[in-house]
Each structure stands twice: as C-alpha cells, then as structure tokens.
C-alpha cells in the first residue's frame, strides 16, 4: 500500500466459499514507528497459505498526503516542520475476530487530527467519551476548535442526530436548527447536503493546496469531535474483501469510567458460544 512500516498485527483464519482464508491487519505507519502521527489501517487476505495477498484499507483518512521514503532503509526522525505527522488523523491498534458465521470484525482506536498519546504529537486525548446526553440520548458533540484546551462538556456548539438514508443532521446547540450533515464516514456536508472542502495537510506546492472533503476528525475542518480516543468498528461479510462503514461505539462501552486511551490491539478477539 505504499507504507514502509507496519505495527500492531492481528491475524485469523476463516472458511470462505469452501476455502481456508488467512486474513491479517496492521497499522500502516508509513515512514515512522510512532504511536500517532497519521496512521491508517491495512487489511490483507490470502487463499494460498500466504504465497500471494490481496490488500484493502477499510479505515483510511486523506486529510494529509501520504509520506513516502525515497530510501526504505532511511530512518525517519520526528520533525515539527513535517505537517503530515503533526496534525493528521490516526487509526491504530486493530484487533480482529471472526464470528461463528465467518463474518469478520475489526475494532481500532481512532484519534482526531493532531491527537495521540505519543509524546511528540501536539494534542493529547482527554478522558472523555466525546458524547453528551441531550434530551435523554447520548449524542456525539462537535466543537468549533480542534484544541483540547478549548473544549469541555459545556462549550460544544453542535451535536449529531440520527442517521437516515446515510446522513445524520448536525444541530446547532442553541437554536436546534440543522446546520450541517455528516455521512457514515464522518464527512461534513452543508445544509443542502453538498460536500464542503478543506486544505489537505502537506500538499502545498508554490502556495497552492490540494482540497479534500471536510471530515469531523480532520484538524482543518469547520467542526471537530472532542479530543479523545474513539473506538471504531468495521465488519466484513465477504471474507475481508469489502468492509462496512465505520461505527463508533464509545458511548456503549465507556461512561463515567472514561479512559484517555484504550489500546484495543494487537491480537484476536473471542467469540462466545451464543455468537
């Protein structure tokens, strides 16, 4: 996939269409091995005991350019001038499990742009779910600022409603009016469901930038999730060839006992006898 480094592996085997299939996943750590700074998820499967592989990336953010080393043996040194690593979103630590019907699930840690537990990253996650109870329902809340020092339980400006036909309305906290929409991949749309864009980090060339769709996990977006660790789940029903839209489960598993970091992987999960 263009990455020179991989960490936090998980692997399992399933029977798919009458054949044994090996399915593996890992962090794409591009040209570094740090716990943060632009990490994406890669999944691969093999039906010939590992001789050949097919690759997919079910969790990938394009908020910044992908770093490439011209020399794969070159050691990358953290540099605050490198915008790719400072303020890009991170997906890391996959753990995978196959259920009793050979469906695959991957759970991973997700950090908003610029947030990680690793020491050199500018922003640290707070011990919070990123959700607030609004009118009896836990809602994902959004902020104008991406900085943790400017976010708390009370000063969120918007919150996310229920999904319908692939979109969820984003309500103004004060007026309760719909101001935006997000889709199931957390991309941000205007009130007419037209996509809106922001600069891609690290893409500057002679004063010009590439533009990418805004996402509530991107540092350069108009609205931001809370600076926290998010648990994201994806599912495959075709042996790892394609994957579902990502699904956040923070409010299901973390309430008053919120943690700054979960560390879901590496490894493989367990399936109970009842599925």
SERO-4910 file (N, C-alpha, C, O; in steps of 0.05 Angstrom, whole numbers):
BEGIN
 pado doro    nc1    nc2    nc3   cac1   cac2   cac3    cc1    cc2    cc3    oc1    oc2    oc3
  Unk    A     16    -24      0      0      0      0     17     25      0      5     47      3
  Unk    A     43     23     -3     60     47     -3     73     52     23     89     71     26
  Unk    A     66     37     44     77     42     70    102     25     74    104      2     65
  Unk    A    122     37     87    147     23     93    147      9    120    164     -8    125
  Unk    A    129     17    137    129      6    164    101     -3    173     81      9    166
  Unk    A    100    -25    188     75    -36    198     79    -45    227    100    -56    234
  Unk    A     58    -40    243     60    -49    271     32    -58    279     12    -54    265
  Unk    A     31    -71    303      6    -79    316    -10    -98    298    -32    -91    288
  Unk    A      1   -122    293    -13   -141    275    -35   -157    288    -34   -162    312
  Unk    A    -54   -165    272    -74   -185    281    -79   -203    258    -78   -195    234
  Unk    A    -86   -228    263    -89   -248    242   -109   -269    251   -111   -276    274
  Unk    A   -125   -279    232   -143   -301    237   -147   -317    212   -139   -308    190
  Unk    A   -160   -340    214   -167   -356    191   -197   -361    191   -209   -364    212
  Unk    A   -209   -362    167   -237   -368    164   -241   -387    141   -222   -390    125
  Unk    A   -264   -399    139   -272   -414    115   -290   -397     99   -312   -390    107
  Unk    A   -281   -390     74   -297   -372     57   -300   -385     30   -281   -391     16
  Unk    A   -325   -390     22   -331   -403     -4   -317   -430     -6   -307   -437    -28
  Unk    A   -315   -445     16   -303   -471     16   -273   -472     16   -261   -493     14
  Unk    A   -260   -449     20   -231   -448     21   -222   -435     47   -235   -418     58
  Unk    A   -199   -445     57   -188   -432     80   -175   -406     72   -159   -405     53
  Unk    A   -182   -385     86   -172   -358     80   -158   -347    105   -169   -347    127
  Unk    A   -133   -337    101   -119   -323    122   -126   -293    119   -124   -282     97
  Unk    A   -133   -280    140   -139   -251    140   -121   -238    161   -121   -246    184
  Unk    A   -107   -217    153    -89   -203    171    -94   -173    169   -103   -163    149
  Unk    A    -88   -159    191    -90   -130    191    -67   -118    207    -55   -132    223
  Unk    A    -61    -92    202    -40    -79    217    -42    -49    212    -56    -39    195
  Unk    A    -27    -34    229    -24     -5    225     -6      0    201     15    -13    198
  Unk    A    -14     18    183      4     29    163     18     53    176      6     74    178
  Unk    A     43     50    184     57     71    197     76     86    178     95     99    187
  Unk    A     71     82    152     85     97    131    115     98    135    127     77    131
  Unk    A    127    120    142    156    120    146    164    127    174    184    141    179
  Unk    A    149    117    194    156    120    222    145     97    238    130     81    227
  Unk    A    151     95    263    140     74    280    128     85    306    127     71    326
  Unk    A    119    110    305    109    123    329     79    116    334     65    108    315
  Unk    A     70    121    358     43    115    366     25    140    360     15    152    379
  Unk    A     23    147    336      7    170    328     19    182    302     37    170    290
  Unk    A     10    206    295     20    219    271     14    205    245     32    193    232
  Unk    A    -12    205    238    -20    195    211    -15    165    208      4    157    195
  Unk    A    -33    150    219    -32    121    216    -58    112    203    -79    122    211
  Unk    A    -57     94    184    -80     83    172    -80     52    175    -61     41    184
  Unk    A   -103     40    169   -106     11    173   -105     -3    146   -118      5    127
  Unk    A    -90    -25    145    -89    -42    121    -97    -70    129    -90    -80    150
  Unk    A   -113    -82    111   -122   -110    115   -114   -126     90   -116   -116     67
  Unk    A   -106   -150     94    -99   -167     71   -109   -195     75   -112   -204     98
  Unk    A   -115   -209     53   -124   -237     56   -110   -254     35   -102   -244     14
  Unk    A   -107   -280     41    -93   -299     24   -108   -325     25   -117   -334     46
  Unk    A   -110   -338      1   -122   -365     -1   -102   -386     -9   -110   -409    -15
  Unk    A    -76   -379    -10    -56   -398    -17    -34   -400      4    -10   -401     -2
  Unk    A    -43   -399     29    -26   -401     53     -4   -380     54     18   -384     64
  Unk    A    -11   -356     43      7   -333     46     25   -328     23     42   -310     24
  Unk    A     23   -344      2     41   -340    -22     34   -314    -36     52   -300    -44
  Unk    A      9   -308    -39      0   -283    -51    -21   -270    -33    -35   -284    -18
  Unk    A    -24   -243    -35    -42   -228    -18    -58   -208    -33    -49   -198    -54
  Unk    A    -81   -202    -23    -98   -181    -34   -103   -160    -12   -109   -167     11
  Unk    A   -100   -134    -19    -99   -113      2   -123    -95     -1   -132    -88    -23
  Unk    A   -133    -86     22   -154    -66     24   -147    -48     47   -130    -54     64
  Unk    A   -160    -24     48   -156     -6     71   -183      4     80   -193     24     70
  Unk    A   -196    -11     99   -223     -3    107   -224     22    124   -246     34    127
  Unk    A   -202     30    136   -201     55    152   -178     71    143   -155     65    149
  Unk    A   -183     93    128   -162    109    116   -173    138    115   -195    143    107
  Unk    A   -156    157    123   -163    185    122   -143    199    102   -119    195    103
  Unk    A   -154    216     85   -137    230     65   -134    260     73   -131    277     56
  Unk    A   -135    266     99   -132    293    108   -104    304    103   -100    328    105
  Unk    A    -85    286     97    -58    295     91    -46    277     70    -55    254     66
  Unk    A    -24    286     58    -11    270     38      2    246     52      9    247     75
  Unk    A      6    224     37     19    201     48     49    203     47     60    207     25
  Unk    A     63    201     69     92    204     68    105    180     55     98    157     62
  Unk    A    124    185     38    139    163     25    169    168     30    179    190     27
  Unk    A    183    147     36    212    148     38    224    140     11    218    119      0
  Unk    A    241    157      1    255    150    -24    274    127    -19    279    111    -37
  Unk    A    285    125      5    302    103     13    288     87     35    286     98     58
  Unk    A    278     63     30    264     48     51    281     42     76    270     37     97
  Unk    A    307     44     73    324     39     96    330     64    112    344     63    133
  Unk    A    320     86    102    325    112    116    309    113    142    285    107    142
  Unk    A    322    121    163    308    125    189    295    152    190    308    172    186
  Unk    A    269    153    195    255    178    196    257    190    224    255    175    244
  Unk    A    262    215    226    265    229    251    243    249    254    237    265    236
  Unk    A    229    249    277    206    267    281    215    296    278    236    304    288
  Unk    A    199    311    263    206    339    257    180    354    258    161    349    243
  Unk    A    178    375    275    154    390    278    147    405    252    124    414    249
  Unk    A    166    408    233    160    421    208    146    403    189    136    413    168
  Unk    A    144    377    195    130    359    177    101    358    184     93    345    204
  Unk    A     84    371    168     55    374    176     40    348    174     19    345    187
  Unk    A     50    329    158     36    303    156     33    290    183     12    280    190
  Unk    A     54    291    199     53    277    224     42    293    247     32    282    266
  Unk    A     44    319    245     35    335    268      4    336    271     -6    333    293
  Unk    A    -10    339    249    -39    345    252    -57    327    235    -79    335    229
  Unk    A    -47    303    229    -64    284    214    -78    265    233    -69    260    255
  Unk    A   -101    255    224   -117    236    240   -102    209    240    -86    203    223
  Unk    A   -109    193    261    -95    168    265   -115    146    270   -133    149    287
  Unk    A   -111    123    257   -126     98    263   -105     77    269    -87     72    254
  Unk    A   -108     64    293    -86     46    301    -97     24    319   -119     24    329
  Unk    A    -79      4    324    -84    -18    343   -108    -35    336   -125    -39    353
  Unk    A   -109    -46    311   -132    -63    305   -132    -90    320   -111   -102    325
  Unk    A   -156    -98    328   -160   -125    338   -182   -138    322   -203   -125    317
  Unk    A   -178   -162    313   -197   -175    294   -209   -200    306   -196   -214    322
  Unk    A   -233   -206    298   -246   -231    307   -265   -240    285   -278   -224    271
  Unk    A   -267   -267    281   -286   -279    263   -308   -292    280   -302   -307    298
  Unk    A   -333   -286    273   -355   -298    289   -361   -326    279   -347   -337    261
  Unk    A   -382   -338    290   -388   -366    283   -398   -370    255   -402   -393    246
  Unk    A   -404   -348    241   -414   -349    214   -393   -338    194   -399   -332    171
  Unk    A   -368   -336    203   -345   -327    187   -348   -298    178   -336   -289    158
  Unk    A   -364   -282    193   -363   -253    190   -339   -242    205   -332   -252    227
  Unk    A   -325   -222    194   -302   -211    207   -308   -183    219   -323   -168    208
  Unk    A   -297   -178    242   -299   -152    255   -272   -142    263   -254   -157    271
  Unk    A   -267   -116    259   -243   -103    268   -250    -79    286   -266    -63    278
  Unk    A   -239    -79    309   -242    -56    327   -215    -42    329   -194    -55    331
  Unk    A   -215    -15    327   -190      0    327   -193     26    343   -215     35    347
  Unk    A   -171     37    351   -170     64    363   -169     85    341   -155     82    321
  Unk    A   -184    106    345   -185    128    325   -180    155    340   -194    161    359
  Unk    A   -161    170    331   -154    196    342   -160    218    322   -154    215    298
  Unk    A   -173    240    330   -176    263    312   -149    275    304   -128    268    316
  Unk    A   -149    291    283   -124    303    273   -108    317    295   -119    334    310
  Unk    A    -82    310    297    -65    323    316    -64    310    343    -49    319    361
  Unk    A    -81    290    348    -84    278    375    -72    250    375    -76    234    357
  Unk    A    -57    244    396    -46    217    400    -34    217    428    -30    237    441
  Unk    A    -27    193    437    -14    190    463     16    193    461     30    197    481
  Unk    A     27    190    437     56    191    433     66    219    439     53    238    433
  Unk    A     89    220    451     99    245    464    102    269    445     98    291    454
  Unk    A    110    265    420    116    287    402     91    299    389     93    321    377
  Unk    A     68    286    391     44    296    378     33    320    394     33    319    418
  Unk    A     24    341    380     17    366    394     -5    363    414     -4    376    436
  Unk    A    -26    347    409    -50    347    426    -54    320    439    -49    299    426
  Unk    A    -62    319    464    -67    294    478    -96    289    482   -112    308    486
  Unk    A   -105    264    481   -133    257    485   -141    262    514   -125    258    532
  Unk    A   -166    269    518   -176    273    544   -193    248    552   -202    233    535
  Unk    A   -196    244    578   -211    221    588   -241    227    587   -253    234    607
  Unk    A   -252    225    563   -280    230    558   -290    213    535   -274    204    518
  Unk    A   -316    209    533   -327    193    511   -330    209    486   -330    197    464
  Unk    A   -331    236    487   -337    252    464   -367    254    459   -376    267    440
  Unk    A   -383    242    477   -412    244    475   -424    259    499   -411    259    520
  Unk    A   -447    271    495   -462    283    517   -491    275    516   -501    270    494
  Unk    A   -503    272    539   -531    265    540   -549    289    534   -549    308    549
  Unk    A   -563    288    512   -580    310    503   -609    300    501   -615    283    484
  Unk    A   -627    310    517   -655    302    517   -658    272    520   -675    259    507
  Unk    A   -641    260    537   -643    232    543   -628    213    525   -630    189    528
  Unk    A   -614    224    505   -599    207    486   -570    216    484   -564    240    483
  Unk    A   -551    197    485   -523    203    481   -518    212    453   -524    198    434
  Unk    A   -507    236    450   -502    248    423   -472    254    420   -460    264    439
  Unk    A   -461    249    397   -434    258    390   -435    288    388   -451    299    372
  Unk    A   -418    302    403   -418    331    403   -394    342    387   -373    329    385
  Unk    A   -398    366    376   -378    378    358   -370    406    368   -386    420    381
  Unk    A   -346    414    361   -335    440    370   -324    456    347   -316    444    326
  Unk    A   -322    482    350   -310    499    330   -280    496    331   -267    496    310
  Unk    A   -269    492    355   -240    490    358   -231    461    359   -245    445    371
  Unk    A   -208    454    346   -197    427    349   -179    423    373   -168    401    377
  Unk    A   -175    444    389   -156    443    411   -169    434    437   -191    444    444
  Unk    A   -157    415    451   -169    405    476   -173    427    497   -192    425    513
  Unk    A   -156    446    499   -159    467    518   -183    485    514   -190    501    531
  Unk    A   -195    483    490   -218    500    484   -243    482    481   -263    491    469
  Unk    A   -242    458    491   -265    440    490   -271    430    519   -253    423    534
  Unk    A   -297    430    526   -305    417    551   -334    407    548   -345    409    526
  Unk    A   -345    398    570   -372    386    568   -394    407    562   -416    399    554
  Unk    A   -388    432    565   -408    453    563   -407    470    538   -427    481    530
  Unk    A   -383    473    526   -380    492    505   -380    481    477   -371    493    458
  Unk    A   -392    457    473   -396    447    446   -416    464    432   -434    475    445
  Unk    A   -414    466    406   -431    484    391   -452    469    375   -473    480    368
  Unk    A   -448    443    369   -466    427    352   -467    399    363   -449    390    379
  Unk    A   -486    384    355   -488    355    361   -500    340    338   -515    352    322
  Unk    A   -494    314    337   -502    297    314   -528    282    321   -531    271    342
  Unk    A   -547    283    302   -572    269    305   -571    241    295   -550    229    293
  Unk    A   -594    229    289   -596    202    280   -592    200    249   -600    218    235
  Unk    A   -580    178    241   -576    173    212   -602    165    199   -618    150    210
  Unk    A   -605    175    174   -628    167    157   -618    169    128   -610    190    119
  Unk    A   -620    147    114   -611    146     86   -582    155     83   -574    168     64
  Unk    A   -565    147    102   -537    151    101   -527    178    111   -503    183    111
  Unk    A   -545    195    120   -537    222    130   -549    226    158   -571    217    164
  Unk    A   -533    240    175   -543    248    201   -543    279    202   -523    291    194
  Unk    A   -565    291    212   -565    320    214   -547    330    237   -544    316    257
  Unk    A   -534    353    233   -518    365    254   -533    390    264   -537    409    249
  Unk    A   -541    389    289   -558    410    300   -541    432    314   -521    426    327
  Unk    A   -550    456    312   -539    478    328   -548    474    357   -572    470    362
  Unk    A   -529    475    375   -536    470    403   -557    490    414   -574    482    429
  Unk    A   -555    515    406   -572    536    417   -599    537    404   -620    537    417
  Unk    A   -599    538    377   -624    542    362   -638    516    355   -661    516    348
  Unk    A   -623    493    357   -634    467    349   -639    464    319   -651    445    310
  Unk    A   -629    484    303   -632    483    274   -611    465    262   -589    462    273
  Unk    A   -618    452    239   -598    436    225   -580    454    210   -588    470    193
  Unk    A   -554    453    216   -534    470    203   -516    455    183   -506    467    164
  Unk    A   -512    429    188   -496    413    171   -508    384    170   -528    379    183
  Unk    A   -495    367    154   -500    338    155   -473    324    156   -453    335    146
  Unk    A   -472    300    166   -449    283    163   -458    256    151   -481    248    156
  Unk    A   -440    243    136   -447    217    125   -435    196    143   -424    202    165
  Unk    A   -437    170    135   -429    148    152   -399    145    154   -389    129    170
  Unk    A   -384    161    138   -355    161    141   -345    187    154   -321    193    155
  Unk    A   -364    202    166   -359    226    182   -351    250    165   -341    270    176
  Unk    A   -355    249    138   -351    272    121   -372    293    127   -395    286    133
  Unk    A   -365    318    125   -382    340    132   -394    353    107   -380    358     87
  Unk    A   -421    358    108   -435    370     85   -450    394     95   -456    397    119
  Unk    A   -457    412     76   -472    436     84   -502    428     88   -509    405     86
  Unk    A   -518    448     94   -546    443    100   -561    431     76   -583    420     80
  Unk    A   -551    435     52   -563    423     28   -551    396     20   -556    386     -2
  Unk    A   -534    385     38   -520    360     34   -500    362     11   -494    341     -2
  Unk    A   -490    385      6   -468    388    -13   -441    386      2   -439    397     24
  Unk    A   -422    372     -9   -396    369      5   -382    395      8   -384    413     -9
  Unk    A   -367    398     30   -350    422     34   -322    412     38   -317    389     45
  Unk    A   -303    430     33   -275    422     29   -256    438     48   -263    459     57
  Unk    A   -233    426     52   -212    440     67   -185    433     55   -183    415     38
  Unk    A   -164    447     63   -137    442     53   -127    415     62   -131    406     85
  Unk    A   -114    401     44   -100    376     51    -73    382     63    -56    396     50
  Unk    A    -68    373     87    -43    379    101    -19    367     85    -20    345     76
  Unk    A      1    383     82     26    374     69     25    375     39     43    366     26
  Unk    A      3    386     27      1    386     -2      9    412    -15      6    416    -39
  Unk    A     20    431      1     26    457    -10     47    455    -32     67    441    -29
  Unk    A     42    469    -54     61    470    -77     59    497    -89     40    504   -103
  Unk    A     80    513    -84     80    541    -95     56    557    -86     44    572   -102
  Unk    A     48    553    -61     26    568    -50     -1    557    -55    -21    569    -47
  Unk    A     -3    535    -70    -28    522    -76    -31    496    -60    -11    482    -54
  Unk    A    -56    489    -53    -61    465    -37    -81    447    -52    -98    457    -67
  Unk    A    -78    421    -48   -100    403    -55   -122    406    -35   -118    411    -11
  Unk    A   -147    402    -45   -170    404    -27   -183    377    -24   -185    361    -43
  Unk    A   -192    371      1   -205    346      7   -231    351     21   -235    373     33
  Unk    A   -249    332     20   -274    335     35   -269    338     65   -252    325     76
  Unk    A   -284    357     77   -281    360    106   -292    336    120   -311    322    111
  Unk    A   -281    330    143   -289    308    160   -286    317    189   -268    331    196
  Unk    A   -305    309    206   -305    318    233   -281    308    249   -277    317    272
  Unk    A   -264    290    238   -240    281    251   -215    296    239   -193    290    247
  Unk    A   -219    315    220   -197    329    208   -191    355    223   -209    369    231
  Unk    A   -166    361    226   -158    385    240   -167    410    226   -173    430    239
  Unk    A   -167    409    199   -173    433    183   -203    436    177   -211    454    162
  Unk    A   -220    420    189   -249    422    184   -261    445    199   -249    457    217
  Unk    A   -287    451    193   -301    472    206   -311    464    234   -313    480    252
  Unk    A   -318    438    237   -327    427    262   -311    403    269   -301    388    252
  Unk    A   -308    398    295   -289    377    305   -302    361    327   -318    371    343
  Unk    A   -295    335    328   -302    319    351   -285    327    375   -265    342    371
  Unk    A   -292    318    398   -276    323    422   -249    309    419   -247    288    407
  Unk    A   -228    321    431   -201    308    431   -202    285    450   -198    288    474
  Unk    A   -207    261    440   -210    237    456   -202    213    439   -197    216    415
  Unk    A   -200    190    452   -197    165    437   -224    154    430   -242    152    447
  Unk    A   -228    148    404   -253    137    395   -249    108    387   -229    101    375
  Unk    A   -268     91    394   -268     63    387   -285     60    362   -309     67    362
  Unk    A   -273     50    341   -287     48    315   -288     18    307   -268      4    309
  Unk    A   -311     10    297   -316    -18    290   -323    -20    260   -339     -4    251
  Unk    A   -312    -39    246   -320    -45    218   -324    -75    216   -313    -91    231
  Unk    A   -341    -83    197   -349   -111    193   -347   -119    164   -352   -103    146
  Unk    A   -338   -143    159   -338   -154    132   -354   -180    131   -350   -198    148
  Unk    A   -371   -183    111   -386   -207    107   -377   -223     83   -388   -244     77
  Unk    A   -355   -214     70   -345   -228     47   -315   -234     50   -299   -232     31
  Unk    A   -308   -242     74   -280   -252     78   -259   -231     78   -236   -237     73
  Unk    A   -266   -206     83   -246   -185     84   -242   -171     57   -224   -154     55
  Unk    A   -258   -177     37   -256   -164     11   -267   -135     12   -255   -117      0
  Unk    A   -289   -132     25   -301   -105     29   -309   -103     58   -313   -122     72
  Unk    A   -313    -77     66   -318    -72     95   -341    -52     97   -346    -35     80
  Unk    A   -355    -54    120   -377    -36    125   -367     -7    131   -343     -3    133
  Unk    A   -386     11    132   -379     38    141   -370     37    171   -379     19    185
  Unk    A   -352     54    179   -343     54    207   -365     61    227   -383     77    220
  Unk    A   -364     49    250   -385     53    270   -372     59    297   -356     43    307
  Unk    A   -378     82    309   -367     90    335   -382     77    357   -407     76    357
  Unk    A   -368     66    377   -381     52    399   -374     63    427   -379     51    447
  Unk    A   -362     88    428   -353     99    453   -375     99    474   -371     91    497
  Unk    A   -398    109    466   -419    112    486   -431     86    495   -446     85    515
  Unk    A   -425     64    481   -434     37    490   -416     25    512   -426     10    529
  Unk    A   -391     31    510   -372     17    527   -358     35    548   -345     25    566
  Unk    A   -361     61    546   -347     79    564   -366    100    574   -376    116    558
  Unk    A   -371    100    600   -389    120    612   -373    137    631   -356    153    623
  Unk    A   -379    134    657   -365    150    677   -336    142    679   -319    157    690
  Unk    A   -329    118    670   -302    108    673   -286    112    647   -271     95    639
  Unk    A   -289    136    636   -275    142    611   -244    141    615   -234    147    636
  Unk    A   -231    132    594   -202    130    595   -190    147    572   -203    152    552
  Unk    A   -165    156    577   -152    172    556   -145    154    532   -145    164    510
  Unk    A   -139    128    537   -130    111    516   -140     82    521   -141     74    545
  Unk    A   -147     68    500   -158     41    504   -138     19    496   -136     -1    509
  Unk    A   -123     23    474   -104      3    466   -117    -23    458   -112    -44    471
  Unk    A   -134    -23    437   -150    -47    431   -134    -71    422   -141    -93    428
  Unk    A   -112    -66    407    -97    -88    396    -68    -87    407    -62    -70    423
  Unk    A    -50   -105    397    -55   -125    376    -69   -150    387    -74   -152    411
  Unk    A    -74   -169    368    -85   -194    377   -112   -200    364   -120   -187    344
  Unk    A   -125   -220    375   -150   -230    364   -171   -231    386   -164   -238    409
  Unk    A   -196   -225    380   -217   -226    400   -228   -254    404   -219   -273    391
  Unk    A   -247   -256    422   -260   -281    428   -290   -279    420   -302   -258    421
  Unk    A   -301   -302    412   -330   -304    406   -342   -323    426   -333   -345    430
  Unk    A   -364   -314    439   -378   -331    458   -393   -352    443   -398   -350    419
  Unk    A   -402   -372    458   -416   -395    445   -442   -386    433   -451   -399    413
  Unk    A   -455   -365    444   -480   -355    432   -476   -335    410   -495   -323    401
  Unk    A   -451   -331    401   -446   -313    379   -436   -285    388   -431   -268    371
***
